[in-house]
Amino acid sequence: MSTNYTTQSDSLIQWPSNPVGYVAILLAFITGLIHLVATTRAIEMSVVLAVLFVLNGLGFLGGAALHFTRFWRRSLFLVAAVYSLVTILALFPFRGWGIEAFYMHGGINPIVTITKVAEAFLVIVSAYLYRCSDE
């Protein structure tokens, strides 16, 4: 008699197979939450900017949540890397094209710095996970 083993799970929840996946989730969670919190300041400058902050924050949080499901695919690591890179680059048209984008009132803006560092690491981690994952 033989035993059949199925590799497909009917469960919606699927834990990341690579421990580095948890780092990616943490980075996405950090930048997503900061974008949502920063919406209160962004709305003082522009409603459009505030909407972009909300959408960006929800995009990061949605991606982190999706990573915990059976719907996650290897190609989504590339989407995460590109999404993070675009978000980094989107800072500069609003804040300036140089290092001054990271300053506010004469000092380094910790919110901008933390989010952009998290997003930069998310680009690296996502590219690593894409390269290391099988599918």
N, C-alpha and C positions, 0 to 999 in steps of 0.2 A: 504494500500500500504506500502511496506517496502522499505527501503533505503539500498543500498549496499555500504559498505565502504571497500576499499581495503587498506591493510597495506603495500603492495609493491609499491615502487615508481619507476617510469620509469626514474627518474633523475639520472644522474651519480654521482652528488654531494650529499653527505649525511653528515650532521654535527654530530660530536660526541654527544652521548646522555648524557654522564657523563661529567661534567665540568673538572674532573681530566684528561680526554682525551686530553684536550688542554695543560695541563702540560706535558704530554707524548710527544705530538707533538713538543712543544717548546724545550724539552730536546733533542729529536732526531734531530731537526733542528740545535741546537747549536753544538752538537758533529759532525754532518754531515758537516756543514760549516767549522768547525775548521779542520777537517781531509782534506778537499779539499784545504784549505789555507796552511796547513802544508805540502802539497805535494811538494811545492817549496823547502822546506828544506830537505825533505826526498829524493828527487831526487839527492841531493848532496852526499848522503850516498850510495844509491842503486836505480837502476831503478825498480827492483822488489819491493822494499819497497814503492816507489812512486806509483806504480800501485796498490799495496795493500791499500794504503791510499785513492786513488781515488775510488776504488771499495767499500771500507768501508764507505766513505763519501756518495757515491751515494746510498748505501744500506740504510743508516739512512734516507736520504732525500726521497728516494723512499717509505720507510715504512711510513714516516710522510705523504706523499702525498696520499698513499693508504688508510690511516686512514680517509681521507675525502671523500672516495667513498663508493658506495653501495656494493663494493666487500669485504669490511672489515668484518672479522668474529672473533668471540670470541677467537678461537684457535690462531689467529695471535698475541694476547697479549703474549702468551707463547713463540712464535717465537721471538718476540721483546725482551723479557726478556733473553732468551738464547743467542740471537745474541749480546746483550749488554754485557752479562757476558763473552762470548767468546772474545769479543773485549777488555775487561778489561784484561783478562788473556793473550792475545796476546802481551801485552806490555812487559811482563817480560822476554821472551826469547831474545828480542832485547835490553832491557835497564838494565837488571840485575834482580835478584830474590828477592831483598829486597826493602827497602825504597829508596835506591839509584836510583831506576828507576824513581823517581820523581824529581831528581836533575840534574842540568846541569851547569857546570862551577862553582861549589861550592854553588849554590843557587837553590831554588825550581824553577822548570820549570813551569811557569803558564799555558802554553798550555797543557801540559800533565795532570796537576792537574785539570784544568777545564773540560777537556774531560772525564777524568776518574770519576770525581765526577758526572758529568751529566749522564754518562753511569750507574753508580751505582744507582743513583736515578731513572733512566729509568727502571732498573731491578725491583726496589721496586714498582714503579708506575704501571708498566705493570702487575706484579703479582697481585696487588690490583685490577686493572681493570678487569683482568681475573676472579678473585673471585667474583667481584660485578656485572659483566654483565650477562645478561640472553641470552640464545640462545638455 
